[in-house]
Amino acid sequence: MTVQQTVGSDPYFPANGDPRFRVHRYELALDYRPGPNRLSGTARLNAIAGRGALAEFQLNLADFRIGRIRVDGKAPHYTHRGGKLRVRPAKPIRAGAAFTVEVHWAGNPKPVNSPWGGIGWEELEDGALVASQPVGAPSWFPCNDRPADKASYQISVTTPSAYVVVAGGRLLTRTTKASTTTWVYEQAAPTSSYLVGLSIGKYQTVLLGDPGLGGVPQTGHLPADLLAEFSRDFARQPAMMELFEELFGPYPFGEYAVVVTEEELDVPVEAQGLSLFGANHVDGARGSERLIAHELAHQWFGNSVSIADWRHIWLNEGFAKYAEWLWSERSGGRTTQQLAAVAHRKLSGRPQDLVLGDPGRKLMFDDRLYERGGLTLHAVRCATGDTAFFRMLRGWAALHRGGAVGTAAFVAHVARYAAEPLDDLFGAWLHTAKLPPLPVLTAPLPARPSYPPTNADSV
């Protein structure tokens, strides 16, 4: 596992995260009452100081009431303002030393403000969900909120027994006492704070396919009245899993869950081992199948292999976009070349002011970043050929599993698989705003048993 920590603050979100230490485990014990939208919690963070002694450090936490804080069992001095919990231990923590932080907090969780509106904990009509990309995690727990600071998580949630709690990871226990049930999940794989997913609702749980021996268990959690539509829309997710394991390498986590809320969401949202969809993404006609593929692909690219900071977001979204195109071709829909041509035409008519390798905070979720990211990978594939390209993708996912990387690491990785230098290709696609010519692939994706085209993606 390779982790490339950024030096200093994230350039797009300098107020989030503290690079002077890292957390390797969070243990969260939460109690949530949906009616009054009341959350109380205890967090235990196991952390390690960096190269310098820590006379003080900071966590990110939204506007909750702090009940108690302990650092290695002792009360520190602290202040809590503007989403920052600044902690000064009773005595400085030595460079490289392990330490624990315990925080008790309570209040009414709500999304945190961002340039894209409120993100994070969202109270639903009957339940709640968390969609934290990129800086919403502090809306519900204290964290070192930077994508490169990856940790394991144990999450315990107590809520009224009528509700189902879904989190990324393996369900360890579900214990009912009187009118409440406590759900305990374990996510052992290193996880960025924004990728800690949680959903609380009145869901029916279904299995997606039969994973068989050694397969990936896949579950769906959804309102019972959407079961018929869901069963059709998500029927081919196991086939997507099979294709992506073939092309990208083994699925990086122990299980995969999807949640469909009763309410509409602008876009689906990935979390570690979990994806969240709105009721508007379920129509019984497979109209959102490309999004199902997109979110599944993020488990390899974005979740397992994470970004060192938000400048490199194309490594998340470009890879997931290209996975949509690969699925379309393999399932009998439009080919990657056809979809690349569609994306290129679309970008040709848009402003040429996005630099993919460092788009700036304002453009990091621009549609053009997704499309141009997919085209960049298509250009690499055209230049290297299929054999080298897919060996390169599998090697990338394996080498950096559980880690955090940047664009320069990807460029260096590709160079090991390319027959000739690709400096000009990467210079044009990653570091120049002007759109390069459409790359042309001469050979289609090697054929395997195909699936009928979707309503949305048929030619």
CORMO-V869742 format. One record per residue. N is the residue number from 1. RES is the residue in one small letter. PSI is psi in whole degrees, -180 to 180 (NA if undefined). Layout:
BEGIN
N RES PSI
N RES PSI
END
This chain:
BEGIN
1 m 131
2 t 125
3 v 119
4 q 98
5 q 140
6 t 147
7 v 119
8 g -169
9 s 158
10 d 127
11 p -25
12 y -27
13 f 69
14 p -19
15 a -7
16 n 131
17 g 157
18 d 109
19 p 0
20 r -7
21 f 168
22 r 151
23 v 133
24 h -10
25 r 137
26 y 136
27 e 111
28 l 127
29 a 111
30 l 147
31 d 122
32 y 130
33 r 109
34 p -39
35 g -61
36 p 2
37 n 57
38 r 124
39 l 129
40 s 147
41 g 160
42 t 132
43 a 134
44 r 118
45 l 126
46 n 119
47 a 168
48 i 129
49 a 154
50 g -146
51 r -12
52 g 157
53 a 148
54 l 100
55 a -27
56 e 162
57 f 171
58 q 149
59 l 162
60 n 129
61 l 132
62 a -168
63 d 76
64 f 164
65 r 126
66 i 126
67 g -44
68 r 146
69 i 137
70 r 140
71 v 116
72 d 40
73 g -3
74 k 147
75 a 126
76 p 174
77 h 144
78 y 158
79 t 151
80 h 101
81 r 143
82 g 34
83 g 5
84 k 128
85 l 101
86 r 126
87 v 130
88 r 105
89 p 161
90 a -35
91 k 149
92 p 148
93 i 130
94 r 152
95 a 132
96 g 2
97 a 147
98 a 144
99 f 161
100 t 145
101 v 132
102 e 129
103 v 131
104 h 132
105 w 161
106 a 157
107 g -166
108 n 104
109 p 146
110 k 163
111 p 151
112 v 152
113 n 144
114 s 170
115 p -15
116 w 19
117 g -167
118 g 133
119 i 155
120 g -133
121 w 125
122 e 121
123 e 125
124 l 177
125 e -35
126 d 74
127 g -156
128 a 158
129 l 159
130 v 124
131 a 99
132 s -6
133 q 129
134 p -20
135 v 34
136 g -6
137 a -38
138 p -6
139 s -11
140 w -12
141 f 154
142 p 132
143 c 161
144 n 90
145 d 76
146 r 138
147 p -28
148 a -14
149 d 90
150 k 140
151 a 164
152 s 157
153 y 137
154 q 126
155 i 119
156 s 127
157 v 124
158 t 129
159 t 164
160 p 144
161 s -15
162 a -14
163 y 148
164 v 136
165 v 127
166 v 128
167 a 161
168 g 135
169 g -167
170 r 132
171 l 115
172 l -51
173 t 155
174 r 113
175 t 125
176 t 131
177 k 122
178 a -119
179 s 7
180 t 157
181 t 138
182 t 124
183 w 131
184 v 121
185 y 147
186 e 123
187 q 100
188 a -26
189 a 145
190 p 130
191 t 132
192 s 149
193 s -36
194 y -14
195 l 9
196 v 106
197 g 150
198 l 138
199 s 137
200 i 119
201 g 178
202 k 87
203 y 152
204 q 138
205 t 131
206 v 153
207 l 141
208 l 103
209 g 179
210 d 110
211 p -23
212 g -174
213 l 125
214 g 0
215 g 175
216 v 117
217 p 130
218 q 126
219 t 154
220 g 143
221 h 120
222 l 160
223 p 138
224 a -31
225 d -5
226 l 8
227 l -44
228 a -47
229 e -43
230 f -43
231 s -34
232 r -46
233 d -36
234 f 9
235 a -30
236 r 7
237 q -41
238 p -34
239 a -35
240 m -45
241 m -43
242 e -45
243 l -46
244 f -34
245 e -36
246 e -43
247 l -34
248 f -15
249 g 177
250 p 143
251 y 131
252 p -6
253 f 179
254 g -22
255 e 167
256 y 131
257 a 147
258 v 142
259 v 135
260 v 120
261 t 164
262 e -18
263 e 167
264 e 144
265 l 144
266 d -49
267 v 154
268 p 161
269 v 132
270 e 146
271 a 176
272 q 114
273 g 13
274 l 140
275 s 145
276 l 127
277 f 154
278 g 164
279 a -27
280 n -12
281 h 3
282 v 112
283 d -1
284 g 3
285 a 15
286 r 31
287 g -18
288 s 25
289 e -33
290 r -32
291 l -34
292 i -43
293 a -42
294 h -49
295 e -37
296 l -43
297 a -30
298 h -22
299 q -34
300 w -50
301 f 99
302 g -40
303 n -62
304 s -55
305 v 103
306 s 170
307 i 145
308 a -34
309 d 175
310 w -7
311 r -26
312 h 22
313 i -21
314 w -26
315 l -25
316 n -57
317 e -35
318 g -40
319 f -42
320 a -36
321 k -44
322 y -33
323 a -36
324 e -45
325 w -40
326 l -43
327 w -42
328 s -48
329 e -47
330 r -30
331 s 8
332 g 6
333 g -155
334 r 149
335 t 166
336 t -37
337 q -41
338 q -43
339 l -34
340 a -40
341 a -40
342 v -47
343 a -41
344 h -42
345 r -42
346 k -47
347 l -31
348 s -29
349 g 5
350 r 164
351 p 142
352 q 66
353 d 18
354 l 125
355 v 111
356 l -40
357 g -12
358 d 76
359 p -14
360 g 154
361 r -38
362 k -32
363 l 9
364 m -19
365 f 19
366 d 141
367 d -32
368 r -30
369 l -40
370 y -50
371 e -44
372 r -34
373 g -44
374 g -41
375 l -35
376 t -44
377 l -37
378 h -39
379 a -41
380 v -42
381 r -43
382 c -36
383 a -32
384 t -24
385 g 156
386 d -44
387 t -50
388 a -39
389 f -48
390 f -28
391 r -40
392 m -46
393 l -46
394 r -39
395 g -40
396 w -47
397 a -35
398 a -45
399 l -37
400 h 18
401 r 126
402 g 2
403 g -171
404 a 132
405 v 172
406 g 178
407 t -40
408 a -37
409 a -37
410 f -44
411 v -43
412 a -37
413 h -46
414 v -37
415 a -28
416 r -17
417 y -10
418 a 142
419 a -24
420 e 161
421 p 143
422 l 26
423 d -44
424 d -40
425 l -50
426 f -35
427 g -41
428 a -43
429 w -34
430 l -32
431 h 7
432 t 137
433 a -35
434 k 137
435 l 122
436 p 169
437 p 159
438 l 123
439 p 143
440 v 126
441 l 130
442 t -30
443 a 136
444 p 170
445 l 131
446 p 138
447 a 140
448 r 175
449 p 124
450 s 169
451 y 149
452 p 148
453 p 154
454 t 163
455 n -36
456 a -32
457 d 3
458 s 151
459 v NA
END
